[in-house]
Amino acid sequence: MSFNKIFVLGAGAIGSVFGALLSKKNDVRLIGRKAHVDAVNSSGLSVSGDVNEVFNLKAETEIREIPQGTLIILTTKAHETAGAIKDIKELLRKDTTILIMQNGLGNEEVAKKIAGEKAKVLRGVTMMAAEFFEPGKIRFWNGETAIEHGEVAEKIAKVFNECGLKTRLSENIAREIWCKLITNCVINPLTAIFRVKNFEIASETLKVVRHGIVKECVQVAKAEGISLPNNLEEEIDKKIVKYMNFSSMCQDILKGEKTEIDFLNGKIVELGRKHGIPTPVNEAIVGFIKFLEEKHNGLSRKD
């Protein structure tokens, strides 16, 4: 066993999948919401899709102690990063590794600023997909995970691969983060707005919107010094038709929860303003999602 303990902090859909598969050969604790924690502890974690199995692992609502040689996989929503790290800061050790496996841009900077020298923070990107509509039950589609290159990363990749999580090391994690970000900027808000599965937004009717989002993202990425593949619009179009799941943002909207829009399209708008690049399509998308969030919270109109 390479790590004495593995915590999955923010065990929703993707986090629960990581925890389930890693529990085959490691001491894993899921850290999540009480309803999910209670369901997992009483009946196990039921995973369906590319894996069909019930995993008997332990779950808790918080981390109370961090042993020596611990790996923490952070899978909370992007806007919960600061709070999650603050809650465990005093428990961190110099040999603790925090692997950021979230959507969005800038998450690792937030974690590093709060954790300081108390832990090593690494960034990863996963193309796995998962749905979580009922506590204790997850549906998942396998995909590749990339982790920024480094000594600890090699150990993590070995542990992941041994448990069926297809993982490789990346020499250019920033580029991979941006590619995933732009894909998410297309899929997540459009599926959330229309309440459809990912492949459904591949419709020819939405092509101008999809490509408008991507073109603005690419301009902003270039200004940030990020080199991206040519014809990224077509590449994303080809990917979308294969994705049969509901996106995480669509799941959030369906459940009336806050989304990660500020760390996706919202981040593109923010960086666009920084560089003087107009981002009207992404700005409109942010507005649509904010309206849906407000509507769910009863804030869209004043009585």
C-alpha positions in Angstrom: 0.0 0.0 0.0 1.6 3.3 -1.2 -0.5 5.6 1.0 -1.5 4.9 4.6 -4.9 6.5 4.0 -6.8 8.0 1.1 -9.5 10.5 1.8 -11.9 11.6 -1.0 -13.0 15.0 0.1 -16.3 16.0 -1.5 -17.5 12.5 -2.4 -20.3 13.3 -4.9 -20.4 11.6 -8.3 -16.8 11.5 -9.5 -15.4 11.4 -6.0 -17.4 8.4 -5.1 -16.1 6.6 -8.2 -12.5 7.3 -7.2 -13.1 6.1 -3.7 -15.0 3.0 -4.8 -12.3 1.8 -7.2 -9.4 2.7 -4.9 -10.9 0.9 -2.0 -10.1 -2.4 -3.8 -6.5 -2.1 -2.6 -6.3 0.9 -0.3 -7.7 2.2 3.0 -10.2 4.8 1.7 -12.6 7.1 3.4 -15.3 9.0 1.5 -16.1 12.4 3.0 -19.5 13.6 1.9 -22.9 14.8 2.8 -24.8 13.0 5.6 -27.5 11.3 3.4 -24.8 9.8 1.1 -22.6 8.9 4.0 -25.4 7.1 5.8 -26.4 5.2 2.7 -22.8 4.1 2.0 -22.2 3.0 5.6 -25.5 1.1 5.8 -25.8 -0.6 2.4 -22.5 0.0 0.6 -21.8 2.2 -2.5 -23.6 0.8 -5.5 -21.8 1.6 -8.8 -23.3 0.9 -12.2 -22.3 1.6 -15.8 -18.8 0.7 -16.8 -18.4 -1.1 -13.4 -21.3 -2.9 -11.8 -20.5 -3.6 -8.2 -21.4 -2.8 -4.6 -18.4 -1.5 -2.7 -18.2 -1.8 1.1 -16.1 1.2 2.2 -16.4 3.6 5.0 -17.8 7.2 4.7 -17.8 10.1 7.1 -19.0 13.7 7.0 -15.6 15.3 7.9 -11.9 14.6 8.3 -11.1 14.4 11.9 -7.5 13.2 11.7 -4.9 12.9 9.0 -2.4 10.1 9.5 1.2 10.1 8.1 1.5 9.4 4.4 -2.1 10.4 3.5 -3.5 11.3 0.0 -6.5 13.6 -0.1 -8.4 13.6 -3.4 -10.3 16.9 -3.6 -13.5 16.5 -5.6 -15.7 19.2 -4.0 -17.4 21.7 -6.3 -14.9 24.4 -7.4 -16.5 27.1 -5.3 -16.1 25.0 -2.2 -12.3 24.6 -2.5 -11.4 27.4 0.0 -13.7 26.2 2.6 -12.7 22.5 2.2 -9.0 23.3 2.7 -9.6 25.7 5.6 -11.5 23.0 7.4 -8.5 20.6 7.4 -5.6 23.1 7.4 -4.6 22.4 11.0 -4.7 18.7 10.4 -2.4 18.7 7.4 1.2 17.3 7.6 4.2 17.9 5.4 3.9 14.4 3.9 0.2 15.0 3.1 -0.6 15.2 -0.7 -3.7 17.0 -1.9 -4.7 16.0 -5.5 -7.1 18.6 -7.0 -9.5 16.7 -9.3 -12.2 19.4 -9.9 -13.6 21.2 -12.8 -12.6 24.8 -13.5 -9.6 27.0 -13.6 -7.5 28.3 -10.7 -8.5 25.8 -8.1 -5.0 24.7 -7.2 -3.9 28.3 -6.6 -6.7 28.6 -4.1 -5.7 25.4 -2.4 -2.0 26.2 -2.4 -2.6 29.7 -0.9 -4.5 28.3 2.0 -2.5 25.1 2.6 0.9 26.9 2.3 3.8 24.7 3.2 1.6 22.3 5.2 1.0 19.9 2.3 1.9 19.2 -1.3 -0.8 20.2 -3.8 -1.0 18.6 -7.3 -3.5 19.1 -10.1 -5.2 16.4 -12.1 -7.8 16.2 -14.8 -10.2 13.4 -15.5 -12.3 12.5 -18.4 -14.4 10.1 -16.4 -18.1 10.9 -16.1 -20.6 10.1 -13.4 -24.2 10.7 -12.3 -25.4 11.0 -8.7 -29.2 11.3 -8.3 -29.7 9.1 -5.2 -27.5 8.7 -2.0 -25.4 5.5 -2.1 -25.9 5.0 -5.9 -23.6 6.2 -8.7 -23.6 5.6 -12.4 -20.2 6.0 -14.1 -18.4 6.0 -17.5 -14.7 5.3 -17.4 -12.2 7.7 -18.9 -8.5 8.7 -18.7 -7.1 10.7 -15.8 -4.0 12.9 -16.2 -1.8 14.2 -13.3 0.9 16.8 -13.4 4.3 15.2 -13.6 6.3 14.7 -10.4 7.7 12.2 -8.0 4.5 11.9 -5.8 2.4 11.9 -9.0 4.2 8.7 -10.2 3.1 7.0 -6.9 -0.4 8.2 -7.3 -0.6 7.0 -10.9 0.6 3.6 -9.9 -2.0 3.3 -7.2 -4.7 4.5 -9.6 -3.8 2.2 -12.4 -3.6 -0.8 -10.1 -7.3 -0.2 -9.2 -8.6 0.2 -12.7 -8.4 4.0 -12.9 -6.6 4.7 -16.3 -4.0 7.3 -15.4 -1.0 8.9 -17.0 1.4 11.7 -16.1 1.3 15.0 -18.0 4.2 17.2 -18.9 1.8 20.1 -19.7 -1.0 19.9 -17.3 -2.0 23.6 -18.0 -2.9 22.7 -21.6 -4.9 19.7 -20.4 -6.7 21.8 -17.8 -7.7 24.3 -20.6 -8.8 21.6 -23.0 -11.1 20.2 -20.3 -12.2 23.7 -19.3 -13.3 24.6 -22.8 -15.1 21.3 -23.2 -16.9 21.9 -20.0 -17.7 25.5 -21.0 -19.6 24.0 -23.9 -21.2 20.9 -22.4 -22.1 21.9 -18.8 -24.1 25.1 -19.3 -25.9 24.1 -22.5 -27.0 20.8 -21.0 -28.1 22.6 -17.8 -30.1 25.2 -19.7 -31.9 22.6 -21.8 -32.0 19.7 -19.1 -30.6 17.2 -21.6 -27.9 14.6 -21.7 -24.5 15.7 -23.1 -24.8 14.1 -26.6 -28.1 15.9 -27.2 -26.4 19.3 -27.5 -24.4 18.0 -30.5 -27.4 19.2 -32.5 -26.7 21.1 -35.7 -29.0 23.8 -34.4 -26.6 24.6 -31.5 -23.4 24.5 -33.7 -23.1 28.3 -33.9 -23.5 28.6 -30.1 -21.0 25.8 -29.3 -18.4 27.2 -31.7 -18.9 30.7 -30.4 -18.1 29.6 -26.9 -15.0 27.7 -28.0 -13.7 30.6 -30.2 -13.9 33.0 -27.3 -12.2 30.5 -24.9 -9.4 29.9 -27.4 -8.7 33.7 -27.7 -8.5 34.1 -24.0 -6.3 31.0 -23.6 -3.9 32.4 -26.2 -3.7 35.7 -24.2 -2.9 33.6 -21.2 0.0 31.9 -23.0 -1.7 28.6 -23.6 -1.3 26.8 -27.0 -4.3 24.7 -27.9 -5.0 22.2 -30.7 -6.2 23.5 -34.1 -9.9 22.9 -34.9 -10.8 22.5 -31.3 -14.4 23.2 -32.1 -14.6 20.1 -34.4 -12.7 18.0 -31.8 -15.2 18.9 -29.1 -18.1 18.2 -31.4 -16.8 14.7 -32.1 -16.4 14.1 -28.3 -19.9 15.3 -27.3 -21.8 12.7 -29.4 -20.1 9.9 -27.3 -21.1 11.3 -23.9 -24.3 9.6 -22.7 -24.4 11.1 -19.2 -26.0 14.2 -17.6 -23.3 16.8 -17.0 -22.4 17.8 -13.4 -23.9 21.3 -14.0 -27.1 19.8 -15.4 -27.3 17.6 -12.3 -26.8 20.6 -10.1 -29.6 22.6 -11.8 -32.0 19.6 -11.6 -31.3 19.3 -7.9 -31.5 23.0 -7.3 -27.9 23.4 -6.2 -25.3 26.1 -6.9 -23.2 25.4 -10.1 -19.6 25.9 -11.0 -20.4 28.5 -13.7 -18.1 31.1 -12.1 -15.1 28.7 -12.5 -16.0 27.8 -16.1 -17.6 30.3 -18.5 -17.4 32.9 -15.7 -13.6 32.5 -15.6 -13.4 33.1 -19.4 -15.4 36.3 -19.0 -13.2 37.4 -16.1 -10.0 36.7 -18.1 -11.4 38.2 -21.2 -11.9 41.5 -19.4 -8.4 41.3 -18.0 -7.0 41.0 -21.6 -9.5 43.3 -23.3 -11.1 40.4 -25.2 -14.9 40.5 -25.7 -16.7 37.3 -24.6 -20.4 38.0 -25.4 -21.4 34.4 -25.9 -19.8 33.2 -22.7 -21.2 36.2 -20.8 -24.7 35.4 -22.0 -24.3 31.8 -21.0 -23.2 32.9 -17.5 -26.3 35.0 -17.3 -28.6 32.1 -18.3 -27.1 29.8 -15.6 -27.2 32.5 -12.9 -30.9 33.0 -13.7 -31.6 29.3 -13.3 -29.8 29.3 -10.0 -31.8 32.3 -8.8 -35.0 30.8 -10.0 -34.4 27.6 -8.0 -33.6 29.7 -4.9 -36.7 31.9 -5.3 -34.7 35.0 -6.0 -35.7 35.6 -9.6 -38.5 37.9 -8.7 -39.4 40.1 -5.7 -42.8 39.8 -4.1 
